[in-house]
Amino acid sequence: MLCVVCNITESKYRCPKCKTRYCSGPCYKEHVCTVCDHPGEVQEIDVSYPKLQDLLFPTDDTVLPQMLEKLKESTHLCSMLTNPHLRDILVQVDSSEKVEKHIQAAMMEPIFTQFVDVCLSIVDPQENDSDSSMD
């Protein structure tokens, strides 16, 4: 799909708020966000993290936002994200309209499965410990 701003280059990204497809930083800044009505402006949001009992539909697999925040702090994860192949896979999954299909394909890539394992070990370290004790 082409960038909705310049209509020249293939879109690689989506606005996190309105999901508009764009190709670059300049096009992102130029797009008119239908959600926040401010072109390309990222608004700071006051985030107070919910507790598990406050979530609408928690499951056994629900990961609390506090645990997801730990992903940002991982130097190992950050170093993995310097791999252009991994970033391309993540962009494909994120921008796909058929996410399940792209995740299945991505799971065939060793770099992606390693990335998933590192993410899981960060957000659920006890689960990871119990898996390794079964080996």
HELIX and SHEET records of a PDB file:
HELIX    1   1 GLY A   25  GLU A   30  1                                   6    
HELIX    2   2 LEU A   52  ASP A   54  5                                   3    
HELIX    3   3 PRO A   65  GLU A   73  1                                   9    
HELIX    4   4 THR A   75  MET A   80  1                                   6    
HELIX    5   5 PRO A   84  SER A   95  1                                  12    
HELIX    6   6 VAL A   99  ALA A  106  1                                   8    
HELIX    7   7 PRO A  110  VAL A  123  1                                  14    
HELIX    8   8 PRO A  125  SER A  133  1                                   9    
SHEET    1   A 2 TYR A  13  ARG A  14  0                                        
SHEET    2   A 2 ARG A  21  TYR A  22 -1                                        
END                                                                             
